[in-house]
Amino acid sequence: MPDFASISPHLNVRISPRARKLMLRLDATERKIHLIVPKRASLKSAYEFARQNQGWIDEKLATLPDAVPYHDGVLIPVLGRQLRLTIDHDNIYKLTKVFIEDDRLVVRTNLDNPSGRISRFLKKTAETEFKAIADEKAARIGKKIKVLTLRDMKTRWGSCSTDGRMSLNWRLIFAPAETYDYVIAHEAAHLIHANHGPQFWKLCHDLSSDFSTGSSWIAENANELMRFGALFHPEKNEE
C-alpha cells in the first residue's frame, strides 16, 4: 500500500462507492485532509494524485488556526463571553460537573480527559440559548420551530425547512453574539422562503440584530470555530 503518511500525516484516505473522481477535501473539524477515492480507482493513482497536489494540502492545513485543546487555563469564547477554563481534577469527585461561574468555565472531575463532558455541556448550553432565539424569531413571522437539533456539521452552519425543522451547528457557541444571531435569523427566514431570493435576504436582514457584522464575521472567520477542543494543529514545517 502506498505510504500516504509521507505526503502528510493528516491525510485520511476514504474509499467511496459514490465518488466519480479523486477529490481532496479539508475537514476543519477533524483538522485533516480527506482523500476521496472512487471504488474503482487504484490506490497507486490516488497516491500520485495526492502527491501532485501536496502543495495544496500543505497550504490548506496551514490556513487552520492553532488548535485550542480543553486544557486548564485556556480562554474559550462562550456565547460572546471569554471564559477561563478551570479544571479541578481530584479523585474525590465521583461525577463530572461542568458549570459557568462568573468569568470561568469550571470543571470538577476525576477523569484524566474530560473533553467529552465539556463539549456535552457546551452543546446543551448552546441548545438552550439558540432555541430561545429561534423561537423568538419564528414568532415574529408567525411561525413555530417544531424541532431544533444541534449537530457538529463539517461544512454547514445550519439548515431549516418550511415545516419548522431547524438544525444548527453547535460550534456557533464560540462565535460572537451577532454572528450566531445572524445564522439563526438566516435559518428562520427559510421558514417562509425555501430559496435565497431577494425576499429571503430582506427577511433575513430584518430578523438579524446586526446583519452586516454577523454575516461578515462568519464569512471571514469560519475556521476559528473549529479550533476549540481540537487535539492537534499540523505545524507548517511538518514533513
N, C-alpha and C positions, 0 to 999 in steps of 0.2 A: 504494500500500500504506500502511495506517495507520502512524503513527510510534509504534511500541510503546516505543522507547527514551525517548520523552518521559515515559512513565509511570515507567519505571525502566530504567537501562542494564543491569540484571541480570535483566531479564525475557526469557526464552527461549521462543519460540513453537514448539510442536510439533504438527504435523498428525497425527492418529491415526485410522486407519480403524476401530479398535475402540471408540473413545470414543463414548459416547452423549450426553454433555453437556459443556459447558465446565467446566474444572476448573483450579484453581491448586494447585501443589504445591511445597513448599520442598525444595530439594536442598542439604542442608548440606555435602555433599562438594564439589560444584562451586560452592557459595555462590551459587546462582541460584534464581529462582522460575520454574518451568516452567508455561507456559500451555498446557494440553492442549485442542486444538481438534478437534472431530469433523470428519471429512472433508466432510460436507455443510454444515457451518456456514460462514458468511461471515466474512472477516477483519474486516469492519466490526463485526459483532456481537461478535466476540472482543475487539476493541479496547474497545468500550463496556463489556463485562463486566469487563475488566481495570481500566478507568478507574474504574468504580463500586466496585471493590474495592482501590483504591490504598492506602487506609488499612491494610488487612490486609497488603498486600505490604510496605509500609514497616515495619509492626510486626514482621513475621516476619524481615525482613532485619536489623532492629535487634537481634533476640534472638541473632544469631550472635556468638560471642565473637571478639575480634580474631584475624585470621589470623597464623600464625607461619610465615613462609616459611623455607626452609632457608638461612639466612644465617649467615655466620661469627659465632660468639659467642653465638648464641641457646641457651637451655636447652630440652632436649627430654626428656620423660619416656619412658624405655625400660624396660619390664618392672619398673616400680616404682622405678626409679632416675632421678635427674635428671642428665642428661649434657650437657656443654657441647659444642656443635658447633664443631669446629675444622677449617676448610677451608684446606689448604695448596695454593695454586694456583701451578703452575710448569710451563713447557713441557718441562722435563726429564723429566716423568712421561709415559711412553708409554701406560700403562694407569691407570685409576682404581682406587684401592684404598680401601675403607671398612672400618674396624675400630674396636672399642672398646678403649680403653687407659685404665685407672684410671677416672676420672670424666669421660672425654672420648669423644665420638664423632668420630673422626679421619677426614678425607677428604683424600687426596692425589691431585690430578687436574690435567689440562691443559684440562679443559672449563670454559667460561665459566659453565655452569649444570649442576652435577652432581646436580640434584634427583632425576632419574630413577634414578640409581645409588644414591643414598641410600635412596630408597623400596625399591628392589630388595633392598638389604642388610637393611633393617628387616623386610621381608616374610620373608626367609629366616631371620632371627633369630627372628621370631615363630613360624614354622613349626616350627623345632627345639624351642622351648620348649613350645608348645601341644601338639605331638604327644606329648611325654613325659608331660604332664599328662593328656591324653585317654587315652593307653594305660593309665596307672595307674588312672584312674577306671573305665575299662571292665573292667579285670582284676578290680577289686573286686566287680563284679557278674557275673562270669563271662562277659563279652562281649569282643569284639575290634573295634578300629577297622580296617576294611578299607581305606578311603581317607579321607585328610584333605586337604581343599582350602581354601586361603586365598583370599578374594575381597575386593574393595573394594565391599562391598554398601552401598547407599544407605539402606535402611530396616530392615535386619535385622542382628543380631549373630551369628547362626549358625543352623544347621539340622542335623538328623540323622534318619536313617531307621533303622528297626529292623534293617535288613540291614547296618549298620555304616558307612554313608557319611555323613561329617560335613563340614560346611562352616563356616568361621569367618571373621569379618571381621578382616582383618589389622590394622586400626586399633586393635584391642584391646591392641596392644603399648603404646599410650600410656596405658592405664588402670592404676590401682593393681592390685597382685597379687591382692588379694581379689576384685576385680571380674572380671578375666579368668578366675580360677579358678571363680567362680560361673557365668559364661556357659558354660564348658566342662562344668561339672557339670550345668547345665541341659540341654545338648545330649546329654550322656552318658546322662542319665535317659531320654531318648527311645529309647535302645537297647532298653528294655523297655516303656515306656509311650508310645504314639503320641499320647495326648491330654494334657490338663493337669488331670486329675482329682486328688483328694486323695492317691492313692498316688504319682502322679508327683511332687507337691510334697514329699511326705515323703522320697522317694528323692533328689530334688534337694537338699533340706536336708542329708541325711546325707552326700552326696558333696561338699558345699561346705566349704571350710575356714572360711569366715565368711559364711554365707548372708545375714544381715541387712545387714552392711556392703556386701557386693558387690552385692546386688540394689538397695539404696538408692542407691548411687553411680551406677550405670548409668541408673537412672530419672531422676535429677536432673541428671546432667552429660553426657548423651549427645553433645551438640553439641561438647563440649570435644575429643572425639576426632577431629573433622573439621577442626580448625583447622590442624593441623600439615602443612606442605608446601603449604598453600593459597597462591594467588598474590595475593589481594587481600581486603580487607574493605570492604563497602559502608558508607560513612560515614552516620551518622544524618541529617546535614544535607544530603545529596546531593540534587540536583534532576535 
